[in-house]
Amino acid sequence: MEGSKRVSAKTPAVAEQIALLIAYEIFSEASKRYFGGTLTGKFVAGCGMGKSGGTQALAAPMNGAAFLGIDANSETIKQRVKSGYCDVMVNDLDEALRILKNAVRTREATSVGLVGNCADVIPAMAKRGAVPDLLVDQTTAHTSSAAQTEGLLELEKLGSKVFGWPDSPGTPVPRENTAKIGDAFAEFIRPRLAQGFAAIYCTGSTGQTADIRRIDLVIVELFPQDEPLARWTGLVQKRTRFQNPPARAYWLSREQRTQLNEAIVELAARGEFESRITVDEYHFNSVP
């Protein structure tokens, strides 16, 4: 890999990119399995909007969905709205459902952040018959809150596809909980890893966003037949802002990783980067 100093995956800019990529991949794989390859016209919900949980508010609409994110902390949702990850914040479940019902009808990709406790909101949704097509819980409450767990199971009985995913990239749902609700890691991420794919991230020096955009172009040039990769690259360019250091994450096969590394080394040798580029692989925690 080009560059000798590894940039930690815990660096905020890198961690955000990795979390968004994982959430996007989960929704993309779920759409293939259950919804014909797209979440357009689908109602998707998520519990928790902090850390990686908040990336669902962008990842779901990137896959075409009308998304409801639930978090008890209004400041957390405000930050997601400010960053452009979430479109609007509301305080009332009925208002959120009205917005999303219309978005589903018009097949609009959007996200609503609802200020509320998931242990209250999830049972209330089940009681109203407001059933998401897909629901991913990124809180820890589904392992300790009876009301939230019962609400999730009731929504599942009503037809929702329900999965848990702890609010930390790559940490699987505790095994004792998988008997209650599905494990998003086991269902959608582990099979991709078994196929030889990996999440890799590229970083440049502070302020050198042009270098990362050059890598985006390299990705498209190297793999013109990989439509999902091209789609991700275009969407993440359009929908996110660079932090420092600028970073980008991609899902790549073994062969693609080799080709990208060779291309970056060649471009660096020709002096086409303003900064030293580092490329590294994200290592998932506690992979079963």
N, C-alpha and C positions, 0 to 999 in steps of 0.2 A: 504494500500500500504506500502511496506517496506521502511522505512526511514521517518524521520520527517521533513526534510527540502526540500521543493519543489524546483525543478530546473525550472526556468522560461522558457517558450516556446520561449521567445525572445532571450535566449542565442544563440549565433551564431551557435554552433554545433547542438543544438536542432532544431533551426529554419530551418537550411539547410535540416535536415532529414525530418522534417514535410513537407517542400515545395516539396521535391523530392517525398515523399509518395503521396501527393495530386496530383502532376502532373502525376505520374505513374498510379494512380487510375483513373484519368480522361481519359487517353489514353487507359487504359485497358477496361473501361466501354464503351468508344466510339468504340473500336474494336469489342466488343461483339454486339453492336447495329447495326453497319453499315458494318463491314468487316469480319464477320464470326469468330470472336474471336482472330484475330491477325492482326498486322499492317505490317507483313512481306510482302515486295514487294509494300508497299504503300509510297507515298510521303506526308510527313507531314511538315508543316511550323509553325513558331511561331514568333510573333512580340514582341521584348523585350527580353534581355538576362541578365538583372540585377535582383538581389534578387531572388525571386522564379521563375521569367521568365527564368533564365538561367538553372534551373533544367530540363526544357523541353528537352534540348539538350542531356541529359542522359536518361530521362524517356521515350522519344519516341523510341530511339534505344533499350532500355530494353524491349519494346513491339514489337520489330522487324522492326521499321520504318527506312526509309532514311529521315533524318530531316534537314530542313533549318531553322536556327535561324538568325534573323535580328536585328541589333542594331547599332545605330549611333556612339557609343563609342567603339573604337577599344580596349581600355584598358580593358573594361568589357569582351569582347570576349577573349582577351589574357588570362585573369584570368581563364576563363572557360576552355580554352585549357590546361593551366598549371595544373589545378585541375583534369584533366582527364574527365571532363564532356562533352567537345566538342572535336572532332577529329582534325579539321583543320579550319583555318581562311583564308578567301579570301576577296578581295576588289571589285570583279567584279561579277555581277549577272549572266552573261553568263557562267563564269567559274564555279560558284556554281551550276548552273543548269546542266552543263555537268557532273559534279561529281555525282550529285544526280540521273540523268537519268540513268547513268551506274549502280549505286547502286540499283535502283529499278529493272533494268533489271536482275541483278545478285542476287537479293533478299538479298542484304547485309544491315545489320543494321549499320548505320553510322550517323554522324552529321557534318554539315558544318555551321560555323559562318560567316555570311556576314556582312561586315561593310557597313552600309547604313541607310538612313532614311526610316522608314517604309512608311511614307507618299509619298515617291517617288518610293520605291521598289514594294509595293503592286500594285499600278496602272500599273507599268511596267510589272509585272508578268501577270496581266490581259490582257494587250495589246499583250504580246507574246503568250498568251494561255497556260502559264505555270501554270496549275491548281493543287494545292495540293489536295489530297484526303481529308485531314483534316487540318484546320488552326485554331490555338488558339492565339488570340491577348491579350498579357499581358501588353500592354501599355495603357495609358489613352488617347492617341490621337484619338482612335476610337469614343470618346465622343465629340471631339472638332475639329478634322481635317476633313474637307469635302472631301479632296482628298483621305485620307486613308479610310474613311467610304465608299466612292463610289467604291474604289478599292476592298474592302472586299465584298461589295454587288455584284459587277460584277463577282468576282471569285465564289461567291455563285451561281449566275445565270449559270455560266459555269460548275457547278457540285461539287464545293468544299463544304464540311461541315464546316461552320464557326461559331466560338464561341468566346466570350469575357471572360476574366478572369483577374481582376486587379492584379497587381504585389504585392500582399500581401495575404498570405495563409488564405483562408476562407472568404474573403471579396467578396460578390456577385457583379455582374455587376450592375451599377445603373439602377433602374427600367426604367428610361426614355430612356435607350439605348437598352433594350431588344426587343423593337419592330423592331429594325434595324438588330441586329445580336443576335444569341442565347446566353444564359447564361450558361456557363459550370458548374457553381455551381448548378443551378437549375436542369440541365439535368442529371448530373452524380454524384454529391456528396450528394445533399439533399436526393435523394431516398435511398442511403446507410445509411444515418443517421436515416431515418424513419424506416428502417429495424432493427435498434438497433446496427448497427456497429458504431465504433468510432476510431479515430486516437489516439493511445496511444504511449508514448515514455518512454524508459528506459534509465537511465543514471547511470554512476558509477563515482568513483573518478578519478581525473586527472591521466592519464597514465595507468589506469587499463583496458586495452582493452580486456584482457582475460575474464573479468567478463561479458562483453556485448556479446562476442562470446559464452559464456556459455548459455546465455539467447537465442541466436539464436538456439542453439542445443535443448534447452528446448522446444522452439516453434515447432520445427520439430517433437520432440518426443511426445509432447502432442496432436498434431493435424496432424497425418500422412495422413489423407484422404483429407486434405485441400490443394489441389495442387496449387491453386493460391498463397496462403500464403507461401508455401514452395518455390515456384518459386521466389517470391519477396525476401525472405530471402536469397536465394542463389545468386541472382543477386546483391543485395545491398552489400553482403559480397565481391563479386568479383569486383564490379565496383566502390566502394567508399573507401575513406580513413578516418580513425577516426580523429576527431578533439578533442579538450579538452573542457569540459569533454567528454569522449567517450559516444556516444548516438546512439540509434536505435529506429526507429518508425515502427509501424505495424498497419494494419487495423484488428480489432478484434470484434467479436460479444460480446454481454453481457456475455454469458456463457464462451466464451474463455477468456475474461478479468478476470472473477472470477477464472477460473482454473489456469491461468498464475500467478495471484497474490498469490494463495495458494501454487503453486510450488516454487515461489521465496522465500516466507516466510519459507518454509520447508528447502530449500537449505541454506538459510542464517542461520537458526537455527543449521544446521549441520556444519557450518563454511566453506562452499564451495565457498564463495566469498571473494576476497581480500579487497573489499571496500563495503561501504553501498550503496545498490542499491535503487534508487527511481523509481517509476512507476507512471505516471500521464497521464491524459487524456487531449488532446488538445481541447480547447473550441473555436469554430469558431466564428468569429466576425460578429455581425449583421445578424445572421441567420434569414431569413424571416419567 
